[in-house]
Amino acid sequence: MENYQPSVAPVGQLKTNRSLVKVILLGLITFGIYPLVVYSEISTSINTIASRYDGKKTMHYALVFFIFSWLTLGIVPLVWSHNISSRIGNELRRRGITYDFSAATFWLWSVLGSLIVVGPFVYIHKLCKAMNLLCEHYNING
């Protein structure tokens, strides 16, 4: 009988095909629904990847967008984006993935970068790339 080697990789595979172009084009075609789906999927994925290590749980983006956004006049989405960006950056560092992403990325590109119009697009690109890197690492190593 052969020695049993348990698989290190997770049972389910996370998406690794996020991109800025897809978010923009499908966002236009679906009248803004696709970006909500992407952000919701990112919140679920980061919980899958990082929760057992950092003990945190990121609120699902649908709750943020549909309930807390208008109740708090837009403050909760800012806090949510800050927290998820920080959490993604921490998980990248914990896993030894060399990609620069943090809460500062959100504030500098998405918020201040909106003054030069292209900043939020740069942030979305960096967010998609950071999550793709995390999900690729998770799909291989768990």
N, CA, C and O atoms as CSV, one atom per row, in Angstrom:
chain,resi,resn,atom,element,x,y,z
A,1,MET,N,N,0.843,-1.176,0.000
A,1,MET,CA,C,0.000,0.000,0.000
A,1,MET,C,C,0.891,1.244,0.000
A,1,MET,O,O,1.878,1.311,0.733
A,2,GLU,N,N,0.535,2.216,-0.821
A,2,GLU,CA,C,1.319,3.445,-0.922
A,2,GLU,C,C,1.036,4.345,0.275
A,2,GLU,O,O,-0.019,4.274,0.904
A,3,ASN,N,N,2.012,5.187,0.561
A,3,ASN,CA,C,1.812,6.169,1.627
A,3,ASN,C,C,0.855,7.247,1.151
A,3,ASN,O,O,0.991,7.764,0.042
A,4,TYR,N,N,-0.090,7.576,1.974
A,4,TYR,CA,C,-1.059,8.615,1.639
A,4,TYR,C,C,-0.453,9.994,1.900
A,4,TYR,O,O,0.025,10.271,3.000
A,5,GLN,N,N,-0.477,10.844,0.893
A,5,GLN,CA,C,0.014,12.211,1.016
A,5,GLN,C,C,-1.179,13.159,0.919
A,5,GLN,O,O,-1.757,13.303,-0.158
A,6,PRO,N,N,-1.558,13.804,2.012
A,6,PRO,CA,C,-2.698,14.714,1.932
A,6,PRO,C,C,-2.361,15.918,1.052
A,6,PRO,O,O,-1.230,16.405,1.048
A,7,SER,N,N,-3.346,16.380,0.322
A,7,SER,CA,C,-3.156,17.522,-0.561
A,7,SER,C,C,-3.085,18.808,0.270
A,7,SER,O,O,-3.862,19.005,1.204
A,8,VAL,N,N,-2.158,19.655,-0.084
A,8,VAL,CA,C,-2.024,20.941,0.591
A,8,VAL,C,C,-2.967,21.957,-0.027
A,8,VAL,O,O,-3.458,22.858,0.654
A,9,ALA,N,N,-3.218,21.806,-1.323
A,9,ALA,CA,C,-4.068,22.761,-2.030
A,9,ALA,C,C,-5.509,22.670,-1.522
A,9,ALA,O,O,-5.953,21.596,-1.114
A,10,PRO,N,N,-6.234,23.778,-1.545
A,10,PRO,CA,C,-7.614,23.779,-1.082
A,10,PRO,C,C,-8.517,22.989,-2.026
A,10,PRO,O,O,-8.164,22.743,-3.179
A,11,VAL,N,N,-9.679,22.597,-1.525
A,11,VAL,CA,C,-10.634,21.837,-2.328
A,11,VAL,C,C,-11.183,22.709,-3.457
A,11,VAL,O,O,-11.221,22.286,-4.613
A,12,GLY,N,N,-11.606,23.927,-3.118
A,12,GLY,CA,C,-12.143,24.852,-4.119
A,12,GLY,C,C,-11.069,25.799,-4.613
A,12,GLY,O,O,-10.135,26.138,-3.886
A,13,GLN,N,N,-11.212,26.221,-5.854
A,13,GLN,CA,C,-10.270,27.164,-6.441
A,13,GLN,C,C,-10.907,28.553,-6.502
A,13,GLN,O,O,-12.081,28.696,-6.844
A,14,LEU,N,N,-10.119,29.567,-6.168
A,14,LEU,CA,C,-10.609,30.946,-6.216
A,14,LEU,C,C,-10.287,31.562,-7.574
A,14,LEU,O,O,-9.347,31.146,-8.252
A,15,LYS,N,N,-11.079,32.555,-7.955
A,15,LYS,CA,C,-10.895,33.217,-9.245
A,15,LYS,C,C,-9.558,33.949,-9.304
A,15,LYS,O,O,-9.134,34.568,-8.328
A,16,THR,N,N,-8.901,33.872,-10.458
A,16,THR,CA,C,-7.642,34.594,-10.651
A,16,THR,C,C,-7.661,35.397,-11.946
A,16,THR,O,O,-6.603,35.726,-12.484
A,17,ASN,N,N,-8.827,35.711,-12.443
A,17,ASN,CA,C,-8.922,36.390,-13.739
A,17,ASN,C,C,-9.552,37.781,-13.659
A,17,ASN,O,O,-10.186,38.231,-14.613
A,18,ARG,N,N,-9.380,38.452,-12.539
A,18,ARG,CA,C,-9.917,39.807,-12.412
A,18,ARG,C,C,-9.051,40.771,-13.205
A,18,ARG,O,O,-7.830,40.624,-13.251
A,19,SER,N,N,-9.688,41.765,-13.835
A,19,SER,CA,C,-8.908,42.781,-14.539
A,19,SER,C,C,-9.698,44.078,-14.630
A,19,SER,O,O,-10.929,44.080,-14.594
A,20,LEU,N,N,-8.974,45.164,-14.745
A,20,LEU,CA,C,-9.574,46.487,-14.859
A,20,LEU,C,C,-10.437,46.579,-16.105
A,20,LEU,O,O,-11.547,47.107,-16.053
A,21,VAL,N,N,-9.939,46.070,-17.225
A,21,VAL,CA,C,-10.678,46.148,-18.487
A,21,VAL,C,C,-12.009,45.419,-18.369
A,21,VAL,O,O,-13.038,45.917,-18.824
A,22,LYS,N,N,-11.987,44.240,-17.758
A,22,LYS,CA,C,-13.215,43.471,-17.587
A,22,LYS,C,C,-14.189,44.212,-16.678
A,22,LYS,O,O,-15.388,44.248,-16.956
A,23,VAL,N,N,-13.688,44.802,-15.598
A,23,VAL,CA,C,-14.555,45.544,-14.678
A,23,VAL,C,C,-15.208,46.720,-15.402
A,23,VAL,O,O,-16.403,46.963,-15.234
A,24,ILE,N,N,-14.438,47.448,-16.201
A,24,ILE,CA,C,-14.983,48.615,-16.909
A,24,ILE,C,C,-15.980,48.194,-17.981
A,24,ILE,O,O,-17.104,48.693,-18.016
A,25,LEU,N,N,-15.570,47.273,-18.857
A,25,LEU,CA,C,-16.443,46.888,-19.966
A,25,LEU,C,C,-17.712,46.184,-19.496
A,25,LEU,O,O,-18.810,46.538,-19.925
A,26,LEU,N,N,-17.571,45.197,-18.625
A,26,LEU,CA,C,-18.764,44.513,-18.125
A,26,LEU,C,C,-19.591,45.416,-17.216
A,26,LEU,O,O,-20.807,45.252,-17.111
A,27,GLY,N,N,-18.932,46.370,-16.559
A,27,GLY,CA,C,-19.662,47.347,-15.762
A,27,GLY,C,C,-20.549,48.223,-16.629
A,27,GLY,O,O,-21.678,48.537,-16.252
A,28,LEU,N,N,-20.041,48.619,-17.792
A,28,LEU,CA,C,-20.846,49.415,-18.722
A,28,LEU,C,C,-22.009,48.600,-19.286
A,28,LEU,O,O,-23.137,49.084,-19.370
A,29,ILE,N,N,-21.717,47.362,-19.669
A,29,ILE,CA,C,-22.749,46.511,-20.265
A,29,ILE,C,C,-23.851,46.177,-19.259
A,29,ILE,O,O,-25.027,46.123,-19.620
A,30,THR,N,N,-23.474,45.954,-18.002
A,30,THR,CA,C,-24.458,45.568,-16.976
A,30,THR,C,C,-24.968,46.760,-16.168
A,30,THR,O,O,-25.618,46.581,-15.139
A,31,PHE,N,N,-24.677,47.963,-16.627
A,31,PHE,CA,C,-25.132,49.185,-15.949
A,31,PHE,C,C,-24.682,49.248,-14.494
A,31,PHE,O,O,-25.453,49.639,-13.618
A,32,GLY,N,N,-23.431,48.863,-14.240
A,32,GLY,CA,C,-22.830,49.010,-12.921
A,32,GLY,C,C,-23.006,47.824,-11.992
A,32,GLY,O,O,-22.569,47.882,-10.842
A,33,ILE,N,N,-23.629,46.753,-12.453
A,33,ILE,CA,C,-23.840,45.601,-11.575
A,33,ILE,C,C,-22.563,44.775,-11.447
A,33,ILE,O,O,-22.252,44.295,-10.357
A,34,TYR,N,N,-21.819,44.601,-12.541
A,34,TYR,CA,C,-20.631,43.744,-12.492
A,34,TYR,C,C,-19.591,44.205,-11.464
A,34,TYR,O,O,-19.053,43.357,-10.753
A,35,PRO,N,N,-19.279,45.508,-11.346
A,35,PRO,CA,C,-18.333,45.911,-10.293
A,35,PRO,C,C,-18.809,45.533,-8.886
A,35,PRO,O,O,-17.987,45.214,-8.027
A,36,LEU,N,N,-20.115,45.564,-8.643
A,36,LEU,CA,C,-20.648,45.130,-7.342
A,36,LEU,C,C,-20.375,43.648,-7.129
A,36,LEU,O,O,-20.036,43.228,-6.022
A,37,VAL,N,N,-20.522,42.858,-8.185
A,37,VAL,CA,C,-20.254,41.430,-8.107
A,37,VAL,C,C,-18.777,41.192,-7.814
A,37,VAL,O,O,-18.436,40.333,-7.000
A,38,VAL,N,N,-17.896,41.951,-8.475
A,38,VAL,CA,C,-16.449,41.797,-8.281
A,38,VAL,C,C,-16.071,42.136,-6.842
A,38,VAL,O,O,-15.351,41.373,-6.197
A,39,TYR,N,N,-16.545,43.261,-6.336
A,39,TYR,CA,C,-16.223,43.650,-4.963
A,39,TYR,C,C,-16.789,42.642,-3.955
A,39,TYR,O,O,-16.144,42.336,-2.952
A,40,SER,N,N,-17.983,42.132,-4.221
A,40,SER,CA,C,-18.567,41.124,-3.335
A,40,SER,C,C,-17.729,39.859,-3.338
A,40,SER,O,O,-17.498,39.260,-2.287
A,41,GLU,N,N,-17.274,39.450,-4.513
A,41,GLU,CA,C,-16.445,38.254,-4.633
A,41,GLU,C,C,-15.093,38.461,-3.947
A,41,GLU,O,O,-14.554,37.533,-3.344
A,42,ILE,N,N,-14.550,39.665,-4.039
A,42,ILE,CA,C,-13.280,39.972,-3.368
A,42,ILE,C,C,-13.458,39.872,-1.852
A,42,ILE,O,O,-12.592,39.330,-1.165
A,43,SER,N,N,-14.565,40.387,-1.328
A,43,SER,CA,C,-14.778,40.313,0.128
A,43,SER,C,C,-14.915,38.870,0.586
A,43,SER,O,O,-14.444,38.517,1.667
A,44,THR,N,N,-15.550,38.038,-0.216
A,44,THR,CA,C,-15.677,36.619,0.120
A,44,THR,C,C,-14.324,35.919,0.027
A,44,THR,O,O,-13.975,35.116,0.892
A,45,SER,N,N,-13.567,36.224,-1.024
A,45,SER,CA,C,-12.262,35.578,-1.236
A,45,SER,C,C,-11.269,35.925,-0.140
A,45,SER,O,O,-10.548,35.047,0.333
A,46,ILE,N,N,-11.215,37.190,0.275
A,46,ILE,CA,C,-10.237,37.565,1.306
A,46,ILE,C,C,-10.614,36.900,2.628
A,46,ILE,O,O,-9.731,36.555,3.413
A,47,ASN,N,N,-11.900,36.717,2.886
A,47,ASN,CA,C,-12.305,35.984,4.092
A,47,ASN,C,C,-11.845,34.536,4.016
A,47,ASN,O,O,-11.379,33.983,5.012
A,48,THR,N,N,-11.969,33.918,2.856
A,48,THR,CA,C,-11.531,32.536,2.670
A,48,THR,C,C,-10.031,32.413,2.856
A,48,THR,O,O,-9.555,31.471,3.489
A,49,ILE,N,N,-9.284,33.362,2.309
A,49,ILE,CA,C,-7.819,33.298,2.317
A,49,ILE,C,C,-7.236,33.636,3.691
A,49,ILE,O,O,-6.352,32.931,4.177
A,50,ALA,N,N,-7.720,34.703,4.315
A,50,ALA,CA,C,-7.018,35.269,5.467
A,50,ALA,C,C,-7.658,35.037,6.832
A,50,ALA,O,O,-6.972,35.170,7.846
A,51,SER,N,N,-8.927,34.699,6.900
A,51,SER,CA,C,-9.619,34.648,8.194
A,51,SER,C,C,-8.975,33.713,9.206
A,51,SER,O,O,-8.920,34.044,10.391
A,52,ARG,N,N,-8.490,32.564,8.778
A,52,ARG,CA,C,-7.898,31.637,9.749
A,52,ARG,C,C,-6.561,32.125,10.280
A,52,ARG,O,O,-6.082,31.625,11.298
A,53,TYR,N,N,-5.951,33.091,9.609
A,53,TYR,CA,C,-4.666,33.631,10.060
A,53,TYR,C,C,-4.813,34.909,10.872
A,53,TYR,O,O,-4.130,35.087,11.881
A,54,ASP,N,N,-5.707,35.808,10.435
A,54,ASP,CA,C,-5.822,37.084,11.153
A,54,ASP,C,C,-7.058,37.172,12.046
A,54,ASP,O,O,-7.202,38.135,12.800
A,55,GLY,N,N,-7.950,36.188,11.976
A,55,GLY,CA,C,-9.120,36.163,12.838
A,55,GLY,C,C,-10.161,37.228,12.529
A,55,GLY,O,O,-11.051,37.467,13.345
A,56,LYS,N,N,-10.071,37.875,11.365
A,56,LYS,CA,C,-11.008,38.932,10.993
A,56,LYS,C,C,-12.005,38.411,9.960
A,56,LYS,O,O,-11.785,37.384,9.318
A,57,LYS,N,N,-13.101,39.145,9.820
A,57,LYS,CA,C,-14.080,38.827,8.791
A,57,LYS,C,C,-14.520,40.135,8.150
A,57,LYS,O,O,-15.052,41.017,8.824
A,58,THR,N,N,-14.298,40.255,6.861
A,58,THR,CA,C,-14.687,41.454,6.124
A,58,THR,C,C,-16.165,41.374,5.775
A,58,THR,O,O,-16.644,40.343,5.302
A,59,MET,N,N,-16.883,42.460,6.009
A,59,MET,CA,C,-18.305,42.513,5.699
A,59,MET,C,C,-18.508,42.357,4.187
A,59,MET,O,O,-17.738,42.900,3.395
A,60,HIS,N,N,-19.531,41.623,3.796
A,60,HIS,CA,C,-19.840,41.416,2.385
A,60,HIS,C,C,-20.163,42.769,1.751
A,60,HIS,O,O,-20.867,43.589,2.341
A,61,TYR,N,N,-19.642,42.992,0.545
A,61,TYR,CA,C,-19.792,44.299,-0.089
A,61,TYR,C,C,-21.244,44.644,-0.397
A,61,TYR,O,O,-21.602,45.822,-0.413
A,62,ALA,N,N,-22.073,43.659,-0.637
A,62,ALA,CA,C,-23.489,43.948,-0.915
A,62,ALA,C,C,-24.135,44.659,0.277
A,62,ALA,O,O,-24.918,45.590,0.091
A,63,LEU,N,N,-23.811,44.229,1.497
A,63,LEU,CA,C,-24.327,44.914,2.690
A,63,LEU,C,C,-23.819,46.348,2.763
A,63,LEU,O,O,-24.572,47.271,3.077
A,64,VAL,N,N,-22.538,46.523,2.471
A,64,VAL,CA,C,-21.946,47.862,2.506
A,64,VAL,C,C,-22.651,48.764,1.507
A,64,VAL,O,O,-23.057,49.877,1.843
A,65,PHE,N,N,-22.795,48.286,0.289
A,65,PHE,CA,C,-23.337,49.116,-0.792
A,65,PHE,C,C,-24.824,49.405,-0.623
A,65,PHE,O,O,-25.248,50.558,-0.708
A,66,PHE,N,N,-25.621,48.357,-0.384
A,66,PHE,CA,C,-27.072,48.538,-0.391
A,66,PHE,C,C,-27.652,49.036,0.919
A,66,PHE,O,O,-28.714,49.658,0.912
A,67,ILE,N,N,-27.000,48.786,2.037
A,67,ILE,CA,C,-27.589,49.172,3.325
A,67,ILE,C,C,-26.809,50.295,4.006
A,67,ILE,O,O,-27.369,51.351,4.300
A,68,PHE,N,N,-25.515,50.068,4.259
A,68,PHE,CA,C,-24.765,51.017,5.084
A,68,PHE,C,C,-24.273,52.248,4.346
A,68,PHE,O,O,-23.996,53.269,4.974
A,69,SER,N,N,-24.161,52.176,3.043
A,69,SER,CA,C,-23.664,53.310,2.274
A,69,SER,C,C,-24.555,54.537,2.430
A,69,SER,O,O,-24.077,55.617,2.775
A,70,TRP,N,N,-25.817,54.371,2.180
A,70,TRP,CA,C,-26.714,55.523,2.267
A,70,TRP,C,C,-27.070,55.890,3.698
A,70,TRP,O,O,-27.371,57.049,3.986
A,71,LEU,N,N,-27.038,54.907,4.602
A,71,LEU,CA,C,-27.333,55.210,6.003
A,71,LEU,C,C,-26.260,56.086,6.649
A,71,LEU,O,O,-26.549,56.897,7.528
A,72,THR,N,N,-25.012,55.908,6.194
A,72,THR,CA,C,-23.900,56.653,6.794
A,72,THR,C,C,-23.359,57.733,5.866
A,72,THR,O,O,-22.269,58.261,6.086
A,73,LEU,N,N,-24.124,58.057,4.831
A,73,LEU,CA,C,-23.744,59.096,3.860
A,73,LEU,C,C,-22.374,58.817,3.223
A,73,LEU,O,O,-21.590,59.737,2.988
A,74,GLY,N,N,-22.106,57.556,2.954
A,74,GLY,CA,C,-20.888,57.189,2.235
A,74,GLY,C,C,-19.661,56.943,3.084
A,74,GLY,O,O,-18.584,56.713,2.534
A,75,ILE,N,N,-19.777,56.982,4.391
A,75,ILE,CA,C,-18.605,56.790,5.250
A,75,ILE,C,C,-18.216,55.320,5.350
A,75,ILE,O,O,-17.029,54.997,5.311
A,76,VAL,N,N,-19.198,54.417,5.478
A,76,VAL,CA,C,-18.891,52.989,5.613
A,76,VAL,C,C,-18.133,52.450,4.397
A,76,VAL,O,O,-17.189,51.683,4.588
A,77,PRO,N,N,-18.492,52.810,3.152
A,77,PRO,CA,C,-17.694,52.315,2.024
A,77,PRO,C,C,-16.225,52.764,2.081
A,77,PRO,O,O,-15.337,52.022,1.662
A,78,LEU,N,N,-15.971,53.958,2.591
A,78,LEU,CA,C,-14.584,54.418,2.741
A,78,LEU,C,C,-13.852,53.579,3.782
A,78,LEU,O,O,-12.714,53.161,3.565
A,79,VAL,N,N,-14.507,53.335,4.905
A,79,VAL,CA,C,-13.903,52.526,5.965
A,79,VAL,C,C,-13.705,51.097,5.473
A,79,VAL,O,O,-12.662,50.494,5.728
A,80,TRP,N,N,-14.693,50.553,4.774
A,80,TRP,CA,C,-14.597,49.191,4.240
A,80,TRP,C,C,-13.420,49.076,3.269
A,80,TRP,O,O,-12.644,48.123,3.339
A,81,SER,N,N,-13.291,50.042,2.369
A,81,SER,CA,C,-12.199,50.016,1.390
A,81,SER,C,C,-10.835,50.135,2.066
A,81,SER,O,O,-9.881,49.462,1.676
A,82,HIS,N,N,-10.751,50.993,3.080
A,82,HIS,CA,C,-9.507,51.123,3.848
A,82,HIS,C,C,-9.161,49.787,4.496
A,82,HIS,O,O,-8.027,49.318,4.392
A,83,ASN,N,N,-10.139,49.172,5.167
A,83,ASN,CA,C,-9.893,47.925,5.893
A,83,ASN,C,C,-9.545,46.771,4.965
A,83,ASN,O,O,-8.632,46.001,5.262
A,84,ILE,N,N,-10.250,46.635,3.850
A,84,ILE,CA,C,-9.960,45.509,2.961
A,84,ILE,C,C,-8.615,45.700,2.270
A,84,ILE,O,O,-7.898,44.727,2.039
A,85,SER,N,N,-8.265,46.932,1.939
A,85,SER,CA,C,-6.960,47.193,1.326
A,85,SER,C,C,-5.836,46.866,2.303
A,85,SER,O,O,-4.826,46.271,1.927
A,86,SER,N,N,-6.022,47.258,3.551
A,86,SER,CA,C,-5.038,46.939,4.583
A,86,SER,C,C,-4.927,45.432,4.784
A,86,SER,O,O,-3.826,44.895,4.901
A,87,ARG,N,N,-6.057,44.760,4.822
A,87,ARG,CA,C,-6.062,43.311,5.037
A,87,ARG,C,C,-5.398,42.570,3.876
A,87,ARG,O,O,-4.652,41.615,4.091
A,88,ILE,N,N,-5.669,43.008,2.651
A,88,ILE,CA,C,-5.038,42.387,1.477
A,88,ILE,C,C,-3.528,42.608,1.530
A,88,ILE,O,O,-2.758,41.683,1.272
A,89,GLY,N,N,-3.103,43.824,1.861
A,89,GLY,CA,C,-1.666,44.112,1.969
A,89,GLY,C,C,-0.992,43.275,3.038
A,89,GLY,O,O,0.112,42.772,2.832
A,90,ASN,N,N,-1.648,43.123,4.181
A,90,ASN,CA,C,-1.091,42.291,5.260
A,90,ASN,C,C,-0.970,40.835,4.829
A,90,ASN,O,O,0.022,40.177,5.142
A,91,GLU,N,N,-1.959,40.335,4.124
A,91,GLU,CA,C,-1.926,38.929,3.682
A,91,GLU,C,C,-0.865,38.722,2.600
A,91,GLU,O,O,-0.215,37.677,2.559
A,92,LEU,N,N,-0.691,39.707,1.731
A,92,LEU,CA,C,0.393,39.622,0.731
A,92,LEU,C,C,1.742,39.501,1.432
A,92,LEU,O,O,2.565,38.664,1.060
A,93,ARG,N,N,1.972,40.338,2.451
A,93,ARG,CA,C,3.240,40.293,3.194
A,93,ARG,C,C,3.382,38.982,3.959
A,93,ARG,O,O,4.467,38.400,3.983
A,94,ARG,N,N,2.305,38.508,4.583
A,94,ARG,CA,C,2.358,37.269,5.349
A,94,ARG,C,C,2.723,36.084,4.463
A,94,ARG,O,O,3.439,35.179,4.891
A,95,ARG,N,N,2.236,36.093,3.244
A,95,ARG,CA,C,2.510,35.002,2.319
A,95,ARG,C,C,3.823,35.197,1.555
A,95,ARG,O,O,4.214,34.329,0.775
A,96,GLY,N,N,4.497,36.309,1.768
A,96,GLY,CA,C,5.780,36.544,1.112
A,96,GLY,C,C,5.657,36.939,-0.353
A,96,GLY,O,O,6.597,36.755,-1.126
A,97,ILE,N,N,4.510,37.478,-0.738
A,97,ILE,CA,C,4.298,37.922,-2.118
A,97,ILE,C,C,4.750,39.369,-2.216
A,97,ILE,O,O,4.246,40.231,-1.495
A,98,THR,N,N,5.690,39.636,-3.098
A,98,THR,CA,C,6.233,40.989,-3.220
A,98,THR,C,C,5.388,41.817,-4.188
A,98,THR,O,O,5.650,41.862,-5.390
A,99,TYR,N,N,4.385,42.459,-3.638
A,99,TYR,CA,C,3.543,43.382,-4.400
A,99,TYR,C,C,3.100,44.459,-3.426
A,99,TYR,O,O,2.595,44.161,-2.344
A,100,ASP,N,N,3.291,45.702,-3.813
A,100,ASP,CA,C,3.019,46.831,-2.931
A,100,ASP,C,C,1.528,47.181,-2.969
A,100,ASP,O,O,1.032,47.714,-3.961
A,101,PHE,N,N,0.823,46.875,-1.879
A,101,PHE,CA,C,-0.601,47.179,-1.772
A,101,PHE,C,C,-0.931,47.343,-0.301
A,101,PHE,O,O,-0.518,46.526,0.522
A,102,SER,N,N,-1.673,48.392,0.042
A,102,SER,CA,C,-2.035,48.646,1.439
A,102,SER,C,C,-3.188,49.648,1.478
A,102,SER,O,O,-3.724,50.036,0.440
A,103,ALA,N,N,-3.555,50.054,2.672
A,103,ALA,CA,C,-4.590,51.078,2.824
A,103,ALA,C,C,-4.140,52.388,2.179
A,103,ALA,O,O,-4.961,53.146,1.664
A,104,ALA,N,N,-2.832,52.648,2.211
A,104,ALA,CA,C,-2.307,53.859,1.572
A,104,ALA,C,C,-2.589,53.847,0.072
A,104,ALA,O,O,-2.807,54.897,-0.532
A,105,THR,N,N,-2.584,52.657,-0.527
A,105,THR,CA,C,-2.902,52.543,-1.954
A,105,THR,C,C,-4.315,53.044,-2.203
A,105,THR,O,O,-4.557,53.758,-3.175
A,106,PHE,N,N,-5.244,52.678,-1.337
A,106,PHE,CA,C,-6.625,53.148,-1.484
A,106,PHE,C,C,-6.702,54.666,-1.356
A,106,PHE,O,O,-7.287,55.328,-2.213
A,107,TRP,N,N,-6.115,55.227,-0.291
A,107,TRP,CA,C,-6.240,56.666,-0.062
A,107,TRP,C,C,-5.517,57.493,-1.115
A,107,TRP,O,O,-6.009,58.540,-1.535
A,108,LEU,N,N,-4.338,57.016,-1.543
A,108,LEU,CA,C,-3.584,57.799,-2.525
A,108,LEU,C,C,-4.162,57.686,-3.932
A,108,LEU,O,O,-4.293,58.695,-4.626
A,109,TRP,N,N,-4.508,56.475,-4.362
A,109,TRP,CA,C,-4.984,56.305,-5.731
A,109,TRP,C,C,-6.484,56.537,-5.871
A,109,TRP,O,O,-6.911,57.278,-6.757
A,110,SER,N,N,-7.277,55.926,-5.026
A,110,SER,CA,C,-8.722,56.018,-5.213
A,110,SER,C,C,-9.284,57.357,-4.759
A,110,SER,O,O,-10.138,57.932,-5.434
A,111,VAL,N,N,-8.819,57.853,-3.632
A,111,VAL,CA,C,-9.375,59.101,-3.101
A,111,VAL,C,C,-8.657,60.320,-3.679
A,111,VAL,O,O,-9.271,61.123,-4.382
A,112,LEU,N,N,-7.359,60.464,-3.387
A,112,LEU,CA,C,-6.629,61.617,-3.915
A,112,LEU,C,C,-6.453,61.538,-5.435
A,112,LEU,O,O,-6.445,62.557,-6.126
A,113,GLY,N,N,-6.315,60.318,-5.936
A,113,GLY,CA,C,-6.148,60.137,-7.376
A,113,GLY,C,C,-7.375,60.524,-8.172
A,113,GLY,O,O,-7.287,60.734,-9.382
A,114,SER,N,N,-8.510,60.620,-7.519
A,114,SER,CA,C,-9.715,61.038,-8.244
A,114,SER,C,C,-9.586,62.476,-8.744
A,114,SER,O,O,-10.301,62.887,-9.659
A,115,LEU,N,N,-8.678,63.234,-8.145
A,115,LEU,CA,C,-8.424,64.596,-8.615
A,115,LEU,C,C,-7.801,64.607,-10.010
A,115,LEU,O,O,-7.970,65.569,-10.759
A,116,ILE,N,N,-7.084,63.546,-10.357
A,116,ILE,CA,C,-6.505,63.454,-11.701
A,116,ILE,C,C,-7.292,62.474,-12.576
A,116,ILE,O,O,-6.801,62.044,-13.620
A,117,VAL,N,N,-8.480,62.129,-12.163
A,117,VAL,CA,C,-9.455,61.291,-12.858
A,117,VAL,C,C,-9.041,59.822,-12.980
A,117,VAL,O,O,-9.876,58.945,-12.756
A,118,VAL,N,N,-7.798,59.524,-13.324
A,118,VAL,CA,C,-7.390,58.134,-13.558
A,118,VAL,C,C,-7.045,57.379,-12.276
A,118,VAL,O,O,-6.885,56.159,-12.314
A,119,GLY,N,N,-6.926,58.063,-11.156
A,119,GLY,CA,C,-6.529,57.428,-9.899
A,119,GLY,C,C,-7.382,56.240,-9.488
A,119,GLY,O,O,-6.835,55.185,-9.169
A,120,PRO,N,N,-8.712,56.374,-9.485
A,120,PRO,CA,C,-9.541,55.221,-9.103
A,120,PRO,C,C,-9.342,54.005,-10.023
A,120,PRO,O,O,-9.446,52.863,-9.575
A,121,PHE,N,N,-9.060,54.253,-11.286
A,121,PHE,CA,C,-8.808,53.147,-12.213
A,121,PHE,C,C,-7.498,52.446,-11.882
A,121,PHE,O,O,-7.398,51.223,-11.986
A,122,VAL,N,N,-6.499,53.220,-11.485
A,122,VAL,CA,C,-5.224,52.633,-11.064
A,122,VAL,C,C,-5.448,51.784,-9.813
A,122,VAL,O,O,-4.902,50.687,-9.697
A,123,TYR,N,N,-6.250,52.292,-8.882
A,123,TYR,CA,C,-6.546,51.537,-7.661
A,123,TYR,C,C,-7.246,50.215,-7.985
A,123,TYR,O,O,-6.876,49.172,-7.447
A,124,ILE,N,N,-8.246,50.253,-8.855
A,124,ILE,CA,C,-8.966,49.028,-9.212
A,124,ILE,C,C,-8.014,48.031,-9.869
A,124,ILE,O,O,-8.086,46.832,-9.600
A,125,HIS,N,N,-7.125,48.523,-10.728
A,125,HIS,CA,C,-6.128,47.643,-11.354
A,125,HIS,C,C,-5.238,46.994,-10.297
A,125,HIS,O,O,-5.001,45.787,-10.332
A,126,LYS,N,N,-4.749,47.802,-9.357
A,126,LYS,CA,C,-3.876,47.278,-8.307
A,126,LYS,C,C,-4.629,46.310,-7.394
A,126,LYS,O,O,-4.065,45.301,-6.971
A,127,LEU,N,N,-5.887,46.601,-7.088
A,127,LEU,CA,C,-6.715,45.712,-6.278
A,127,LEU,C,C,-6.913,44.367,-6.974
A,127,LEU,O,O,-6.759,43.315,-6.354
A,128,CYS,N,N,-7.249,44.403,-8.249
A,128,CYS,CA,C,-7.448,43.161,-9.014
A,128,CYS,C,C,-6.162,42.350,-9.068
A,128,CYS,O,O,-6.187,41.131,-8.895
A,129,LYS,N,N,-5.036,43.021,-9.308
A,129,LYS,CA,C,-3.762,42.308,-9.386
A,129,LYS,C,C,-3.394,41.697,-8.031
A,129,LYS,O,O,-2.955,40.548,-7.966
A,130,ALA,N,N,-3.573,42.463,-6.954
A,130,ALA,CA,C,-3.260,41.951,-5.615
A,130,ALA,C,C,-4.119,40.734,-5.283
A,130,ALA,O,O,-3.608,39.748,-4.750
A,131,MET,N,N,-5.406,40.786,-5.588
A,131,MET,CA,C,-6.283,39.655,-5.308
A,131,MET,C,C,-5.963,38.463,-6.202
A,131,MET,O,O,-6.039,37.319,-5.754
A,132,ASN,N,N,-5.607,38.713,-7.458
A,132,ASN,CA,C,-5.210,37.607,-8.340
A,132,ASN,C,C,-3.975,36.907,-7.791
A,132,ASN,O,O,-3.904,35.679,-7.793
A,133,LEU,N,N,-2.995,37.690,-7.318
A,133,LEU,CA,C,-1.778,37.103,-6.752
A,133,LEU,C,C,-2.099,36.285,-5.501
A,133,LEU,O,O,-1.594,35.175,-5.333
A,134,LEU,N,N,-2.935,36.835,-4.631
A,134,LEU,CA,C,-3.321,36.105,-3.412
A,134,LEU,C,C,-4.062,34.818,-3.746
A,134,LEU,O,O,-3.785,33.769,-3.164
A,135,CYS,N,N,-4.991,34.893,-4.669
A,135,CYS,CA,C,-5.788,33.717,-5.023
A,135,CYS,C,C,-4.937,32.652,-5.710
A,135,CYS,O,O,-5.132,31.459,-5.477
A,136,GLU,N,N,-3.993,33.073,-6.557
A,136,GLU,CA,C,-3.089,32.107,-7.186
A,136,GLU,C,C,-2.279,31.372,-6.117
A,136,GLU,O,O,-2.143,30.149,-6.159
A,137,HIS,N,N,-1.745,32.131,-5.161
A,137,HIS,CA,C,-0.956,31.528,-4.078
A,137,HIS,C,C,-1.833,30.599,-3.249
A,137,HIS,O,O,-1.410,29.500,-2.893
A,138,TYR,N,N,-3.048,31.032,-2.942
A,138,TYR,CA,C,-3.970,30.214,-2.143
A,138,TYR,C,C,-4.353,28.929,-2.901
A,138,TYR,O,O,-4.415,27.854,-2.304
A,139,ASN,N,N,-4.605,29.039,-4.202
A,139,ASN,CA,C,-4.999,27.866,-4.984
A,139,ASN,C,C,-3.915,26.798,-5.005
A,139,ASN,O,O,-4.215,25.610,-5.121
A,140,ILE,N,N,-2.662,27.212,-4.893
A,140,ILE,CA,C,-1.539,26.259,-4.891
A,140,ILE,C,C,-1.217,25.787,-3.486
A,140,ILE,O,O,-1.051,24.590,-3.253
A,141,ASN,N,N,-1.127,26.722,-2.548
A,141,ASN,CA,C,-0.617,26.408,-1.199
A,141,ASN,C,C,-1.676,26.317,-0.099
A,141,ASN,O,O,-1.396,25.838,1.000
A,142,GLY,N,N,-2.857,26.766,-0.391
A,142,GLY,CA,C,-3.902,26.743,0.644
A,142,GLY,C,C,-3.788,27.868,1.611
A,142,GLY,O,O,-4.597,27.974,2.532
